[in-house]
Every structure is written in structure tokens, then in C-alpha cells.
């Protein structure tokens, strides 16, 4: 039981972190090893408890202090210099941090998942018990803390604000969504003054022509400003509209994730000046952390980019010039000869010279770099060969008819073109055609429309069994499942799922772009020329340049 002294009740978490550090020989860990040790072991220790209870802030700060000491220390008994605050290290990697967890924020993000489950699964035992005791006449998002709440309820309730800031609606019939109060336009929030006329509508359903499953274009353009009206008209409305769905706006899938909730909390704490630098900084750090190199090399580059390394007033190599980061890694005469080599080895050689008085020649460093890169290349080659084996093991399944689909998207006029190629079991062309779409917000939506047209074409041609192939892996995966989709393309996916029920057998298969060249060429050319093509048993002249032998034929 947890009493009034909550910090003492959870003190065991701090003690376990200390014990794990004491029992681990951290003196042999590089910075990359420490990063993995802290993230995968130390910060995982309190995770289960934080998913159930709100820990005292003082305890979270003390646990972070232990981790910070481990990160900066140079060995047992050597404290080390803390070159920046721990909260800076806890910033997202794309924002210039190292991605360590802010324990207080991570605690709230974990508890938000419990609150999300109360909303999504209202018939669960926990949801029914808490509702009966704390909010019998309302829902979780409108519930008050109440008198003498339990620690469990107090903890989940503390994450309610995070849920409210991240939740939104996916439009179905629009009968449950308030036009002015709810978040329902992707990437856009409506302020009370952003409408052009008196409020003629209250619900989103008032903006929809239910009979034709289309937006009332004139009413939308009359109600909102031009930029918001454009966003509204780009929201897909399915031919089989379902109920409105509450979704999590932090993920493209619409499903809640602790990762996205934590990111919302992280970005909320950023300084306005930091937000102005997001474009350039994020590009640099995303490229840095995506490099296939050991962590210790990446961390060395990170420390250099943030100026968090120790240098002297005079360069110990050449004896002239101020030793700053540029001098160490680029302008020193000795460095110029090997500047193209690994920065991490340069920094290691400098430290051995200063602390151990060991001098290494350029030739020795070059040999070390070549040997080290050979090891890395060997690891990458092994991974590559494994991936190739997996691809070769994928066997082609027999099928009577195959429909290839692809899409081209024009971001300027928000139009797309779906290209479709129908082949028989021998690989012969049965039909090629394209279908235009307007008010398309993204290339992702364009690919989904193309998938829908492929399924619709198969049904209109009377096929009972068919295989649908496309080069958008995300769209294919969504079509392969019968689960309710909550993403921005949920209406189109729902239509695909309904059409798929009319086949005796339908399969969706992902293929690479080079296997989808004919459909790809049709979409690009017809979108550029604004033409509509439909040919039976013929190959479109747009695809004449496709590689020979593209369409594999069955051996039988």
C-alpha cells in the first residue's frame, strides 16, 4: 500500500538504479555504451511503476541526477565535468539533444495511455469501476478530481490535460463533431474569428451532402476563410461513411502512442527561439543520427556540433594557434593531412597526446581508420546479405488476375492521377487506364485513391479472385487488415474494405518501384498532360520505354 509518504514508498526505484550502476563495470563503457546502458537499463527500471502511478517530482529529479553523474564521469571516483544541463540531453535527438527521457514527462505520457484506454475501452473493468466512483454522470475528459481520490485515479487524472491537447476527430458522418469546438481539420485549428459569416453550421454533418457523400463546396467556402476551406475540402469522405472516431493527432495512424505523447510534452517546453531554428537544426541532426556508424562516433560529432568538449588555449599538436573545435578537426597542420578520416579517432589521438604523452603518426592513424572501417563494412555487408536472402525467399503466389496500381501527385493544384494495369496469369496486358482525383492533400492520399480505383476496377470487370499490387507499403498493409483505420485516409480504406468483401478472394501485395514501372509511367505522363486513357488489351504508348521483360509470365 502507498501511504502519505509517497517518496519513501517509491524509494526502491532509486535504490535499484544505484545497485545496477554499482554492479556494472561502467569504467569500460564508451559514451555510446553509456547511452545504451542509461536508456535500455536504468531508465527502464521505473517504467512499469510510472505506467500506474504518478511519482513525486523530487524522486524523478534525484533519479535523473544519478544518471547525469554516470554520463559525465570519466571513471570510478572521477566526477567529470557536466558540460550542459540534463534537460538539454533529454531533448529529442532531432532538436539537438541525446534523447534521454525526462522522467517527469515520461511518467505523464505513460499515464496518458491509461487515460486513453478509459476512453477507447469504456466497457473494461477498470473503466467501469472508475466511472462508477469518480464520474458517473460524465466522461473521463470532463471528470473532476473529486474528494479523497485514490493514488491510481489521481495519477491517471493528472494526464487528462495531455490527452485533451492531443485528441481530435476523424470525420465519418459528422453528427458528433462540433465545427467550432473540436479538432477535426488535419494540421489546422479553428479559432472563433476564422469564419467569414455568421455561424450557419454547428455540426460537421451540416457541411456534408449525405446523399452523395460529398462536401457542400459552396457552404464550406462561404463559412471558412480560403486556407481553412481548402483543408476541409481535402478531407476524404467515403462512399460508405461510418461513425465519427476520436483519434490521437500525434500519430498518422490515429492511435495513441507514448512516444508521440512524450514528444508533445517535449515540444511544449521548448523556447520560442528554438522553434525558429527547427528547420535547419532538425535536418542536420536527423542526417547525423541516421548514419550507420557506432554510437561513440555519432556522440563525438554531436559534442563537437554543440561545443561541449574540452580544449586548451594552445594546440598540443602544433604548438600554435588557439585550440578550438575547428582547429582540432580541420585547420591544424597535422589534421589537414587526414581531415577526411574519422573525427572520433582524431579526438582520441589528441586525448592520448595530452593525458598519456603518446604521439601517433599520420600513417598509424590512417591504418587504424582503415582497419576500423573494414570492421564496419563487414557488419553492414552481413546485414545486407541477410536482407537479400529474405527477399529471395519470397515466392510468387499463383493468381488468375493481377492489377498494378500507382499514383502521381501534383502538390501545386492538389490533383492526382491513378494508373492501373490489369494482367492475366500469363502476364499479358488485359487493360490499362488512369483515373483523376481532385482536392488531394498528399501523395499518401493519392496512393490510397489509386488502391481504391484498382479494387473498384477489379469488381467492375467481374473478377472473383484478384491480386492487387502497389509500391506503397503503408497503403498495402492497411488494405491487408480488417481493423478499423483511424488515419487521415480512413474513409478510403473503409471503402476498400467494403469492396473487398465482394470478391471470393482478394490479395494485396507490396512490390518495389522497379516492378511497377508501367503503372508509374502512365500516372506521370497522364497527370502532366491532363489526359485520361483507357485501353483494353493494349499497352499505353506512355509505357513503351519500360524495360523489356518487366512482366513475368508463369512457367506453365
C-alpha positions in Angstrom: 0.0 0.0 0.0 1.1 3.6 -0.7 0.6 5.9 2.2 1.1 9.6 2.6 4.8 9.5 2.2 4.9 8.6 -1.4 8.6 9.4 -1.9 9.5 6.8 0.6 7.1 4.3 -0.9 8.9 4.6 -4.3 12.4 5.0 -2.9 13.1 1.4 -4.0 13.2 2.5 -7.6 16.1 4.9 -6.9 17.9 2.2 -4.9 17.6 -0.3 -7.8 19.1 2.2 -10.2 22.1 2.7 -7.8 22.6 -1.0 -7.4 22.6 -1.6 -11.1 25.3 1.0 -11.6 27.3 -0.4 -8.7 27.1 -4.0 -10.1 28.1 -2.9 -13.6 31.7 -2.2 -14.7 31.0 1.2 -16.2 34.6 2.1 -16.4 34.9 0.1 -19.6 31.9 1.7 -21.3 32.4 4.3 -24.1 30.0 7.2 -24.4 27.9 5.1 -26.8 27.9 2.2 -24.4 26.7 4.6 -21.6 23.9 5.9 -23.8 22.6 2.4 -24.3 23.1 1.5 -20.7 21.1 4.5 -19.4 18.3 4.2 -22.0 17.9 0.5 -22.1 18.6 -0.5 -18.5 18.5 2.4 -16.0 15.5 4.3 -17.5 13.6 1.1 -18.0 13.7 0.2 -14.2 10.9 2.6 -13.1 8.8 2.2 -16.3 6.2 -0.2 -15.1 5.6 1.8 -11.9 5.4 5.0 -13.8 2.7 3.5 -16.0 0.5 3.1 -13.0 1.4 5.9 -10.5 2.5 9.5 -10.6 5.9 9.6 -9.0 6.9 12.6 -6.8 8.9 15.2 -8.9 11.7 15.2 -6.3 12.2 11.5 -6.8 12.3 11.9 -10.6 14.9 14.7 -10.3 17.1 12.5 -8.0 17.0 9.6 -10.4 18.0 11.9 -13.3 20.8 13.3 -11.1 22.2 9.7 -10.7 22.1 9.2 -14.5 23.7 12.5 -15.3 26.6 11.7 -12.9 27.1 8.4 -14.7 27.0 10.0 -18.1 29.7 12.7 -17.4 32.0 10.8 -15.1 35.3 9.5 -16.6 35.7 6.5 -14.4 35.2 5.3 -10.8 35.9 8.1 -8.4 36.3 10.7 -11.2 33.3 13.0 -11.2 33.8 14.6 -14.6 32.5 17.9 -15.9 28.8 18.4 -16.6 29.0 20.3 -19.9 25.3 21.0 -20.0 22.1 20.6 -18.1 20.4 17.2 -18.0 17.3 18.7 -19.5 19.3 19.6 -22.6 20.3 16.0 -23.0 16.7 15.0 -22.7 15.6 17.0 -25.7 14.8 15.0 -28.8 17.7 14.0 -31.0 16.4 16.0 -33.9 16.4 19.1 -31.7 20.0 18.8 -30.7 19.6 16.6 -27.6 20.5 12.9 -27.0 17.0 11.6 -26.4 17.3 10.7 -22.8 14.0 10.6 -21.0 12.8 13.4 -18.9 11.4 11.2 -16.1 8.5 13.5 -15.1 7.3 14.0 -18.7 7.7 10.3 -19.5 5.6 9.5 -16.4 2.8 11.7 -17.6 3.0 10.2 -21.1 2.7 6.7 -19.7 -0.3 7.6 -17.6 -1.9 9.2 -20.6 -2.0 5.8 -22.2 -4.2 4.6 -19.3 -6.5 7.5 -19.8 -6.7 6.8 -23.5 -7.7 3.2 -22.7 -10.5 4.5 -20.5 -11.8 6.5 -23.5 -11.4 3.8 -26.1 -12.4 0.8 -24.0 -15.3 2.2 -21.8 -16.5 -1.3 -21.1 -13.3 -2.6 -19.5 -13.4 -3.4 -15.8 -11.1 -0.5 -14.8 -13.1 2.0 -16.8 -16.4 0.9 -15.3 -15.0 1.0 -11.7 -13.5 4.4 -12.1 -16.6 5.8 -13.8 -18.9 4.5 -11.1 -16.8 6.1 -8.4 -15.5 9.3 -9.9 -17.5 10.4 -12.9 -20.9 8.6 -13.0 -22.6 11.4 -14.9 -19.9 12.5 -17.3 -17.0 11.1 -19.3 -13.3 10.9 -18.4 -12.3 14.1 -20.2 -14.9 16.1 -18.3 -14.3 14.4 -14.9 -13.2 16.3 -11.8 -10.6 15.0 -9.3 -13.2 14.5 -6.6 -12.8 14.2 -2.9 -10.2 11.9 -1.3 -9.2 10.3 -4.6 -7.0 7.2 -4.7 -3.5 7.4 -6.0 -4.5 5.5 -9.1 -7.2 7.9 -10.0 -5.1 11.0 -9.1 -2.3 9.7 -11.3 -4.5 9.0 -14.4 -6.4 12.2 -13.9 -3.0 14.1 -14.0 -2.6 13.1 -17.6 -6.0 14.4 -18.7 -4.7 17.7 -19.9 -2.2 16.0 -22.2 -4.9 13.9 -23.7 -7.1 16.9 -24.3 -4.3 18.7 -26.2 -3.6 15.7 -28.4 -7.0 14.3 -29.2 -9.1 15.0 -32.3 -11.8 13.6 -34.5 -11.8 11.7 -37.8 -14.8 12.7 -39.9 -17.4 10.0 -40.7 -20.9 11.2 -40.8 -20.1 14.3 -38.9 -23.0 14.1 -36.5 -20.9 14.1 -33.3 -18.3 16.7 -34.2 -18.7 20.4 -33.4 -17.4 22.6 -36.2 -16.0 25.3 -33.8 -15.0 23.5 -30.7 -13.5 20.2 -31.7 -10.2 19.4 -33.5 -11.2 17.8 -36.8 -9.2 19.5 -39.6 -5.8 17.8 -40.1 -3.0 20.2 -39.3 -5.3 23.1 -38.6 -7.2 24.5 -35.6 -10.2 26.8 -36.0 -10.3 30.0 -33.9 -13.7 31.6 -33.3 -12.9 34.5 -35.6 -11.7 32.4 -38.6 -15.2 32.1 -40.2 -16.4 34.5 -42.8 -20.1 34.6 -42.0 -22.4 34.2 -39.1 -22.4 30.7 -37.7 -24.7 28.9 -40.1 -23.5 25.5 -39.0 -22.8 23.8 -35.7 -22.0 20.2 -36.6 -19.7 19.0 -39.3 -22.7 17.0 -40.7 -24.2 20.3 -41.8 -21.3 20.7 -44.2 -21.8 17.3 -45.8 -24.1 16.2 -48.6 -25.1 12.9 -47.1 -26.8 11.6 -50.2 -23.7 11.9 -52.4 -21.1 11.6 -49.6 -19.5 14.9 -50.7 -18.7 18.2 -49.1 -21.1 21.1 -49.7 -18.4 23.1 -51.5 -20.2 26.5 -51.6 -21.2 26.3 -48.0 -17.7 25.4 -46.9 -16.2 28.2 -48.9 -18.8 30.6 -47.5 -18.3 29.5 -43.9 -14.5 29.5 -43.6 -11.5 31.5 -44.8 -9.9 30.3 -48.0 -7.0 28.4 -46.4 -9.3 26.5 -44.0 -11.9 25.8 -46.7 -9.1 24.2 -48.8 -8.1 22.0 -45.9 -11.8 20.9 -45.3 -12.4 20.0 -48.9 -9.3 17.8 -48.9 -10.7 15.6 -46.1 -11.8 12.3 -47.8 -15.4 11.3 -47.4 -16.0 7.6 -48.1 -18.8 6.2 -50.1 -19.7 4.1 -47.0 -19.5 6.7 -44.2 -19.0 5.3 -40.8 -19.3 6.8 -37.3 -17.1 9.7 -36.3 -14.0 8.5 -34.5 -11.9 10.1 -31.7 -8.3 9.8 -32.8 -4.9 10.8 -31.5 -3.5 13.6 -33.6 0.1 12.9 -32.6 0.3 9.8 -34.8 -0.5 9.5 -38.5 -2.3 6.2 -37.7 -4.6 8.0 -35.3 -3.8 5.6 -32.5 -2.3 6.8 -29.2 1.4 6.1 -28.6 3.5 7.0 -25.6 6.3 8.2 -28.0 4.1 10.9 -29.6 2.6 11.9 -26.2 6.1 12.4 -24.9 7.1 14.4 -28.0 4.1 16.7 -27.4 5.3 17.4 -23.9 8.9 17.9 -25.1 7.9 20.5 -27.8 5.7 22.3 -25.3 8.7 23.1 -23.2 10.9 24.5 -26.0 11.9 28.1 -26.0 10.4 30.3 -28.9 13.9 31.0 -30.2 14.5 27.2 -30.5 11.3 26.8 -32.6 12.7 29.3 -35.1 15.7 27.1 -35.7 13.8 23.9 -36.2 14.2 23.6 -39.9 18.0 23.7 -40.2 18.8 22.0 -36.9 16.4 19.1 -37.5 17.8 18.4 -41.0 21.3 18.3 -39.7 20.6 16.1 -36.6 18.3 13.7 -38.5 21.1 13.1 -41.0 23.6 12.7 -38.2 21.7 10.1 -36.2 20.6 8.2 -39.3 24.3 7.5 -40.2 25.1 3.8 -40.0 28.1 4.3 -37.6 28.8 3.3 -34.0 27.2 5.4 -31.3 30.5 6.6 -29.9 31.4 8.3 -33.3 28.0 9.9 -33.5 28.2 11.2 -30.0 31.6 12.7 -30.7 30.2 14.6 -33.7 27.3 15.7 -31.5 29.6 17.0 -28.8 31.6 18.9 -31.4 28.4 20.4 -33.0 27.2 21.6 -29.6 30.6 22.8 -28.5 30.6 20.5 -25.4 34.2 19.3 -25.5 37.3 20.4 -23.6 40.1 22.3 -25.5 43.2 24.1 -24.5 44.4 27.7 -25.1 47.3 26.4 -27.3 47.1 23.4 -29.6 49.3 20.5 -28.1 50.0 19.2 -31.7 51.4 22.2 -33.5 52.0 24.5 -30.5 50.5 27.5 -32.3 47.0 28.9 -32.6 44.0 28.7 -30.2 42.8 25.2 -29.9 39.1 25.4 -30.7 36.9 22.8 -32.4 37.7 24.0 -35.9 41.4 23.9 -35.2 41.3 20.3 -33.8 39.2 18.8 -36.5 40.2 20.9 -39.6 42.8 23.6 -39.5 45.7 22.1 -37.5 48.6 21.3 -40.0 48.6 17.7 -38.8 44.8 17.4 -39.1 44.8 18.7 -42.7 46.6 15.6 -43.9 44.0 13.3 -42.5 40.9 15.6 -42.3 38.8 13.2 -44.3 39.3 10.4 -41.8 37.1 9.7 -38.8 36.6 12.6 -36.3 36.4 10.2 -33.4 39.9 8.8 -34.0 41.3 12.3 -34.2 39.8 13.2 -30.9 41.1 10.0 -29.3 44.6 10.7 -30.6 44.6 14.2 -29.2 43.5 13.0 -25.8 46.3 10.4 -25.7 48.8 13.1 -26.5 47.6 15.4 -23.7 46.9 12.9 -21.0 49.3 10.0 -21.8 52.0 11.9 -23.7 51.7 9.3 -26.6 52.4 10.6 -30.1 50.9 8.8 -33.1 52.0 9.4 -36.7 49.6 10.1 -39.5 50.4 6.7 -41.0 49.4 5.0 -37.8 46.1 6.8 -37.6 45.4 6.0 -41.3 46.0 2.3 -40.7 43.7 2.4 -37.7 40.9 4.2 -39.6 41.1 1.7 -42.5 41.0 -1.3 -40.1 38.1 0.2 -38.2 36.1 1.0 -41.4 36.8 -2.6 -42.6 35.1 -3.9 -39.5 32.1 -1.6 -40.0 31.8 -2.6 -43.7 31.9 -6.3 -42.7 29.0 -5.7 -40.3 27.0 -3.8 -42.9 27.7 -6.5 -45.6 26.5 -9.2 -43.3 23.2 -7.3 -42.7 22.8 -6.7 -46.4 23.3 -10.3 -47.3 20.7 -11.3 -44.7 18.1 -8.9 -46.2 18.8 -10.2 -49.7 18.2 -13.8 -48.5 14.9 -12.7 -47.0 13.8 -11.1 -50.3 14.8 -14.2 -52.4 12.7 -16.4 -50.1 9.5 -14.6 -51.0 7.8 -16.8 -53.5 5.3 -15.6 -56.1 1.8 -16.9 -55.3 -0.4 -18.2 -58.1 -3.3 -15.9 -59.2 -5.7 -15.6 -62.1 -5.6 -11.8 -62.5 -3.3 -9.0 -61.2 -4.0 -5.3 -61.0 -1.0 -3.0 -60.6 -1.6 0.5 -59.3 0.4 3.6 -58.8 -0.3 7.4 -58.3 1.3 10.7 -59.4 0.6 13.8 -57.3 0.7 17.5 -58.2 1.3 19.4 -54.9 0.5 22.8 -56.5 -3.0 22.1 -57.7 -3.7 19.3 -55.3 -4.6 16.8 -58.1 -3.5 13.2 -58.5 -3.7 10.6 -61.2 -4.1 6.9 -60.6 -2.6 4.5 -63.1 -3.9 0.9 -63.4 -2.6 -2.1 -65.3 -4.5 -5.3 -65.5 -2.7 -8.5 -66.4 -3.8 -12.1 -66.8 -2.0 -15.1 -65.3 0.5 -15.3 -68.2 1.5 -11.6 -67.8 -0.5 -10.5 -70.8 -2.0 -7.0 -70.7 -5.8 -7.1 -70.3 -6.4 -3.4 -69.7 -4.6 -0.1 -68.9 -6.3 3.0 -67.6 -6.0 6.0 -65.4 -8.3 7.9 -63.0 -8.0 11.5 -61.9 -8.7 12.9 -58.4 -9.0 16.4 -57.1 -8.6 18.0 -53.6 -5.9 15.5 -52.7 -3.8 16.8 -49.8 -0.8 14.5 -50.0 0.9 11.8 -52.1 0.0 9.3 -49.4 -3.7 10.0 -50.0 -3.1 9.8 -53.8 -1.7 6.3 -53.4 -4.7 5.3 -51.4 -7.1 6.6 -54.0 -5.2 4.6 -56.6 -5.6 1.5 -54.5 -9.3 2.1 -54.2 -9.6 2.5 -58.0 -7.7 -0.7 -58.5 -10.2 -2.7 -56.3 -13.2 -0.9 -57.9 -11.9 -1.8 -61.4 -11.5 -5.4 -60.5 -15.1 -5.5 -59.2 -16.4 -3.7 -62.3 -14.6 -6.2 -64.6 -16.4 -9.1 -62.8 -13.3 -10.8 -61.3 -14.0 -13.2 -58.5 -10.3 -13.6 -57.5 -7.7 -10.9 -57.9 -4.3 -9.8 -56.6 -3.7 -6.0 -56.1 -0.1 -4.9 -56.3 1.3 -1.5 -55.4 4.6 0.1 -54.3 3.1 2.0 -51.3 3.9 -0.4 -48.4 1.8 1.6 -45.9 -1.3 1.5 -48.1 -0.9 -2.2 -48.8 -0.6 -3.0 -45.1 -3.7 -1.1 -44.3 -5.6 -2.9 -47.0 -4.4 -6.3 -45.7 -6.2 -5.9 -42.4 -9.8 -5.7 -41.4 -9.1 -3.5 -38.4 -10.7 -0.1 -38.2 -8.3 2.5 -39.6 -8.1 5.9 -37.8 -5.6 7.7 -40.1 -6.4 10.6 -42.5 -7.2 8.0 -45.2 -9.6 6.0 -43.0 -12.6 6.8 -45.2 -10.9 5.5 -48.3 -9.6 2.4 -46.5 -13.1 1.7 -45.3 -14.4 1.8 -48.9 -11.6 -0.6 -49.9 -12.5 -3.0 -47.1 -16.2 -2.9 -48.1 -15.4 -3.6 -51.8 -13.1 -6.4 -50.9 -15.9 -8.3 -49.3 -17.5 -8.7 -52.7 -14.6 -10.9 -54.0 -14.3 -14.6 -53.4 -10.6 -14.0 -52.8 -8.5 -10.8 -53.0 -4.9 -10.4 -52.0 -2.9 -7.2 -51.6 0.9 -7.4 -52.2 3.7 -4.8 -51.9 6.2 -4.6 -54.7 9.2 -2.4 -55.4 9.0 0.6 -57.7 11.1 -1.1 -60.4 8.4 -3.8 -60.6 5.7 -1.2 -61.1 7.2 0.8 -64.0 4.2 0.6 -66.4 1.7 1.9 -63.9 4.2 4.5 -62.8 4.8 5.8 -66.3 1.1 6.0 -67.1 0.4 8.1 -64.0 3.3 10.6 -64.5 2.6 11.2 -68.2 -1.2 11.4 -68.0 -1.0 13.8 -65.0 1.4 16.0 -66.8 -0.7 16.1 -70.0 -4.1 16.1 -68.2 -5.3 13.2 -70.3 -7.5 10.2 -69.4 -6.6 6.8 -71.0 -8.5 3.5 -71.0 -7.2 0.7 -73.3 -8.4 -2.8 -73.5 -5.7 -5.4 -74.2 -3.2 -2.8 -75.4 -0.1 -1.2 -73.9 -0.3 2.6 -73.4 2.2 4.5 -75.6 3.3 6.2 -72.3 4.9 2.9 -71.2 6.8 1.9 -74.3 10.0 2.9 -72.7 9.5 0.4 -69.9 12.3 -2.3 -69.6 11.7 -5.4 -71.6 10.8 -8.5 -69.6 9.1 -6.4 -67.0 6.0 -8.6 -66.8 7.0 -12.0 -65.6 5.0 -14.9 -67.1 4.1 -18.1 -65.4 6.2 -21.1 -66.5 3.1 -23.2 -67.1 
